[in-house]
Amino acid sequence: MKAWIIADQFGIEHLQQVDRPTPVPGPGEVLVKIQAVSLNYRDLLMIAGQYSPKLPRPRIPGSDGSGEVLAIGPGVTRFKTGDRVTGTFFQHWIGGPVSEENTKGALGGPDLDGVMAQEMLFREEGLIPTPGYLSDEEGATLPCAAATAWNALAGNNLKAGETVLLQGTGGVSLFALRIAKIFGAIPIIISSSDEKLERAKTLGAVAGLNYRTTPDWDKWARKMTDGRGVDHVVEVGGAGTLEKSAKATRVGGHIALIGVLAGGTGANPMPILMKSLNLRGIFVGSREMFTNMLRAFEHHQEKPVIDKVFGFDEFPAALRHMESGSHFGKVVVSLK
């Protein structure tokens, strides 16, 4: 089988495609033919050596993949040959609260190889059935971005009528937009592109603002809520946007801290303190959260937004495309 690996040197330009033997499933293991992989910003950081500078190498990158069961090992009861499946981001976090132990099994990182390979072994508990109404490409977008958005909002007790501020139009933000609509909440969004804002409105965003032309988006968010402030912020910028997010949020509101896209080295903690804000770090989620999310998605027939699909040999180009920030939704690599 073919696989992409992070070899001796970090960097997209140093990625290597290699041939490896097809793995054989042992007790409790499932061999999956990977049909599609979706990319996350984490993949860029991992390949650049910025996420884990001491990453064991060679390492197959990628955390989000869907495919078909080719073979099962002794004792496997949850799946059979031919089943369509999707891997979970954390292979060991089945349910319950987050802990150091259950966040050690993330795919495509320091602990485990990832999914950017034609065939891959999973523990059976690290797989879920792919919903029948979704394609492999659509299923592959769910493990990290969708589960993270679900944890950020459903995990913060989102209620109908509450206002949710979203940053940008990447995978997490667009999944959060649709989840907000499922709950009957009111999503508003900021982006650097007027075109992307208009597209977001077709997906259910109630209002949008271009933060490049109007940098004081925190004031806009308060204005959109009659001066009160939003109930929830899905914070994907990190230190560079956290202070404005805090100013945009109501007293006692929720900020789900997810990403580091905006860079920055620090944020003023005073608005968080003075407003008694609930600041919660979101590290994807468990299989139980993922399953609950899929029930809601299937009931509403929600489908992810896919920006572009690349071929397996185009993996570096797919990474460059995501790195450019021009995408709207998820970037996917097809192995078919």
N, C-alpha and C positions, 0 to 999 in steps of 0.2 A: 504494500500500500504506500501511497505518497502522503507526506506530511510536510508542513512548514515548521521550521524551528528557529528559535533564537539561539545562535551558536556562540562562538567565542566573543564576538563583539556585539554591542548593542547598536540599535539604529535600524530603520526600515531598509536602508541600503545594504545591510549586512544579513538580512533574513535569508535563509537557505531552504530550498525544497529538497527533501531527501526521500529515499526509499527505505521502508522498514518492513520486517515480517508482519504478517497479519497476526494479531494477538489471539490467544485461545482463552476462552472464558473458564475461570476456575469456579469453585463453590461460591454461590451467591452473586456471580458476575454475569453481565449481559454484554454481548458484542453487538455494537450498533454500527450500521453503515450510515455515516454522516451525509445528509443530503443538503443541508444549508447551515450557515454560520452567520450570526449577526455581530457587528462590531460595537464596542463600547470605548469611551475615552480611556478607561482603564487599560485597554489593550495598547493604546498609543504610549501611555506612561510606562507600561511593562516593557515594551519593545525598546523604548528609549533609555531604559535603565533608571528611570526616575521614580518608579513605584517601589521597586525592590532592588537596590544596587547590588545586593549579594544574591540575586536570583540564581538558583542552581541551574546550570546549563550543561548540555542542550535542553531546552524547554519548548514544548509545543504551546503556542499562545492560543488565546480565545476561550471564553467562558460560556458562550451561548450557542448551542447547536441542537438541531433536530434531525431525525433520521428514522431508519427502519431496523428492527431487531433481526440480526443475521443468525445468532446462535445464543443459547443460554447455558449456563453452567449448572452443575448439580445443586439442587435445593432451591432454585429460583421458582417462585410461584406467582409473582405479580405480572409477569409478561411471558409471551410466547413468540416464536419465530413469525415474522411478518407484521408484528404490531408497530404502529407509528408512535414514536416516543420523543420526548424533549428532556434534556438534562437539567437538573437544578443547579443553580450557581454554587451553593454550599452543599456538598455531597453528604455531609453528616448532620446538618441542621434540619431535623424532621419536623419538630414543633417545639412549643414552649418558648420561654424567654431566651434572649441572646446570651451567650456565654463564651468564654475564651475557648472552650473545648469545641463547641459546634461551629465556630467560625474558622477552624483550621483547615477545612477541606474545600477551599475554593478552587475551581478549575482554572487552569491557565495562569497560575501564580506560583508562589514559593513552595506550595505543598504538593500540587498535582499538575500533570500535563493538561493541556487544554484540548479543544475540539477541532483545531484547524488541521484535521487529518481525515483521510478517507474512511478509516475505521477506528473505533475506539471502544475500550472496555469501561463500563460503569458498574458500580455496585447497584443492585436492583433498587435499593431504597433511594438512590440518587437520580431516579427517572420518574417521569409522570407521563401518562398517555397524552398525545397531542390531540386536541379537540378536532373532531371530524370535519368541522366547517372551515378549518384553517389549513392553508398549504404548509409545506415544510418551511418555506421561506418566512411565512408569517409566524409560525410556531417558534422559529429560532430567535425572534425578536423579544421574546417574553421573559427569559430567566433573570436577567439583570435589570433592565430598564423598567419593565412593567411591574415586576415584583417590588422594586424599589419605590415606584410611584404609589403602589397600593399600600405598602408599609407606611409611607410618608403621610398619607391621608386617612385611609381606613384605620391605621394604627394610631392616629391622633384624634379618633372619634369625630370625623367629619360629619356634619349634619346638613340637612337640606336648608337652603337659604343662606348658608355661610359663604363668605367671599374668599376665593383662593387666588393668590398672586403667583403667576408662573414666570419663569425667566428663560427666554430663548425658546427655540423650536426644535430642540433635539429630542431623542427618544423618551427620556424621563418626563420632560415637560409636556409632550403631546399625549403620553399615556396618562399623566396626571390630569390633563384637560378633560379627557374622556371619562376618567374615573370621577372627577368632580361632577360631570353631567349625570352620570349614573346615580350619584347620591342626591341629585337635585340642588347642588351647590352652584355658585356663580363664579366661573373662572374669568380672570382678566390676565392679560399677558403683555410682556415687554419683549422687544426684539430690536436688532439693529437694521432690520429690513422691512420696509413698508409692504413689499410683496408677500413676505412670510406672514406678516400680521394679518393681511387679508385672507390668506389661506387658513390661518388659525381660526379666523372668525367663521369660516365655512364649516369648521369642525365643532364649533360651539362656544368659542371665546366670545364673551359679551362685549369686551372692549380691548383695545390694544394701544400701545404707545411705543414709538421709536425712541429708544434711550440714547441714541447718538445725537439726534436733533433736539431731544428734550432730556437732558441728563438728570433733572430733578424728578425722577420717576417715583420717588417716595412721596413727594407732595401730590403727584397725580393720583397715586393709589389712595391717599387719604381723601382727596377730593371725590374720587369715585365712590367712597363710602361715607359721604357727608361729614368728613372730618374725623370719623371714628377710628379708621384704620382697618385693614383687612384681618380676617380671622386666621388665615393660614398663609404661609409663604413656603413654596417649594424652592429651597435655596440651593441652586446648582453652581453659583459663582464662587462661594467660599469667602475668604477674608476680604477680597476686593469689593464684595457687594453686601456683606453681612450687616454693616452699620446702616445702610439705607434700608435694607429689609426690616431691621428692627424699628426704624423710624416709620416705616409704612404699616406696621402691625399694630393692632389695637392693644390696649392694656389687657394683660392676661392671655394674649393670643399665642399662636403656635408657629414656630419656625422649624421646618424639617431640613436639617443641614445634610446635604448630599454630596456636592461636588466642589471642585476647586478650579472651575473653568476661568474665573476672572483673575486668578493670581492674587497678588497682594501679600503683605507680610503681617498684617494685624488689623484689628477693628476695635473701635471704641466700645467698651462693654457697658457704658452708662445707660444707653437706651434700653438695653436688655434688663439691666438692674432696675431702673426706675419704672419700667412698665411691668415688671414681674412676668417677663415672657417665658414661655416654655420652649427652650432650645433643645432639640433632640437630634442626636446623630443617627442617621439612617444607613445601615450597612446591609443593603439588599433585604433579604428576608428568608423565612423558613419554607420548607415544602408545604406545610400546612397553610401558610399565607398564600403561597402560589396557587394551591388548590382552591382556596376560597375565592381568590381573584378570578380564576378560570370559570368558576360557577357563575359569577356575575357577568363576565364577558360573554359566556355562551348564552345566558338568558337574554342579553341585549344584542347578541350577534356582533359584538365589537371586533373590529379588525384593526391591526396596527397600520400606521402610515410608513410605507417603505419608500425611501428616496430613490435608491438605485440598487440594482443587483449586478454584481461582478462575477466573473468566472474564477475558478480555483487558482488558475495560474496568474490571475490579476490581483491577488491578495495585496501586494505592496501598493498597487494603484488604488485599491479600495481604502487603504489606510491613509494615503495622501489626500484622497477626496474628503474623508472625514476630518483630517487634520486642517483642511482649508476652511472648515466652518460653513461651507456653502450648502450643506445638506439640510433637508427638511424632513425630519423623521429618522428612520433607521437605515443604515447602510448594511447590505447583506452580501455574502459570498455564497454562490451556488456551487455545489459539488456534483451536480447531476450531469 
